[in-house]
Amino acid sequence: MEHPVFSGTAHDPSGARFAVVGISSMPTDWAQVLGGLAGGDLTLLTAPPVPVPQAVPASASAGTADRPAAGPPSLSMTPPSVLDLNAYLMYALGKAARRRLQERLTARGLKLWHLTVLALLSDLGPQMKTVLAARLDMNASDLVRIVDDLVKTGYVECDRDPEDRRRVVVRLTPEGGSALAELGADVSSADDELLAPLDAEERRLLSSLLRRVHARLEAGARTAARP
């Protein structure tokens, strides 16, 4: 059993780190308790017992009145060494951006894939389901579920291709176009929240650099896909 009072850091299987503080009236195995609450495996990185404050005699405290109060121990969420890794920074920022955007989409009963399909149909026009799945690198059955969700909301509609009845064409409806415009405002607010430390010029520069990296990745993917 571990100590009844615990503070430290932990990480889940994805590597995400967070601070942990626990207090119990009896000896407690915090790794087991926190793992059970999270519904998954957690690894406690540091588990120093937090000393329980004891009464200080008046004679002992007489000379400490002018000393600054000791603050809580620093619990850094990110090891300093990984801040030198651009791949880690992009992963962490992407995760934060996705979380903020998903919160806004959830409020509208949608998911990120719904937004992606709507945007693709808006940019490229009606698409066959098979083409949509290929463009999004998505399993065909998963795409069918996303499209079915959007059909129920009235944001897209599906028709059989008159030249080949086996093919199903998906197109954006006027309601879907309006919803996409509203979602654009949600995307912008999520961007503003995440990029608050940057001014307008810094944001343009960041966007330009990310587009250059993304363009190279897409070019590499197209080359690899060629027979």
Stockholm file with secondary structure:
# STOCKHOLM 1.0

chainA/1-227         MEHPVFSGTAHDPSGARFAVVGISSMPTDWAQVLGGLAGGDLTLLTAPPVPVPQAVPASASAGTADRPAAGPPSLSMTPPSVLDLNAYLMYALGKAARRRLQERLTARGLKLWHLTVLALLSDLGPQMKTVLAARLDMNASDLVRIVDDLVKTGYVECDRDPEDRRRVVVRLTPEGGSALAELGADVSSADDELLAPLDAEERRLLSSLLRRVHARLEAGARTAARP
#=GR chainA/1-227 SS CCCSEEEEEEECTTCCEEEEEEECSSCCCHHHHHHHHHTSCCEESCCCBCCCCCCCCHHHHGGGTTSCCCCCCCCCSSCGGGGGCHHHHHHHHHHHHHHHHHHHHHHTTCCHHHHHHHHHHHHHCSEEHHHHHHHTTCCHHHHHHHHHHHHHHTSEEEEEETTEEEEEEEEECHHHHHHHHHHHHHHHHHHHHHTTTSCHHHHHHHHHHHHHHHHHHHHHHHHHHCC
#=GC SS_cons         CCCSEEEEEEECTTCCEEEEEEECSSCCCHHHHHHHHHTSCCEESCCCBCCCCCCCCHHHHGGGTTSCCCCCCCCCSSCGGGGGCHHHHHHHHHHHHHHHHHHHHHHTTCCHHHHHHHHHHHHHCSEEHHHHHHHTTCCHHHHHHHHHHHHHHTSEEEEEETTEEEEEEEEECHHHHHHHHHHHHHHHHHHHHHTTTSCHHHHHHHHHHHHHHHHHHHHHHHHHHCC
//
